[in-house]
Amino acid sequence: MTTKDLHAVMNEHLVKELYAAYLYLSMAAYFESENLPGMAGWMRAQSGEEYQHAMKFWEHISDRGGRVRLLAIDEPPSDFKGAIDAFEQALEHEKQVSAEIDKLYERAEEEHDHAAEVFLQWFITEQVEEEKTAQQMVDTLKMAEDSPAALLMVDREFGSRGTATG
Ligand code: MG
């Protein structure tokens, strides 16, 4: 694999981060339709973070002399069985992203591309946080599962999330 090949797979990953932004935005639309504004806001903030992840790849590829190409973004699911289902899908998605980042890191190691390794280390740390947060959301929602009043309280708590942090 050459650095050019590495940039090509990073470019594919950039599009997957955009897909993540699209997926969370779809979940935000779902929560808005379910009158759960706290969770909708949380998902919109998460979507913004995923867009920033994509742009980090953009900057790395571009800074290293590569060329970014925007590929098609898959259509995300738009219907969910409930809040637990949506957050479980978010958790599964983050696990997939973590596995992809790990693969990219291995490729950077094979290529002895130390700049790419350092760049990807930020994402490895970020993914630990993303998985932890999604798991906490699922666990919290499961505790509130059988009580609409508890679900509304959880929604209010989720709504307290800032727009810039995870
Ligand atoms: Mg991401």
Residues whose N, C-alpha, C, O or C-beta is under 5 A from the ligand:
A	BS01	MG	E17 E50 H53
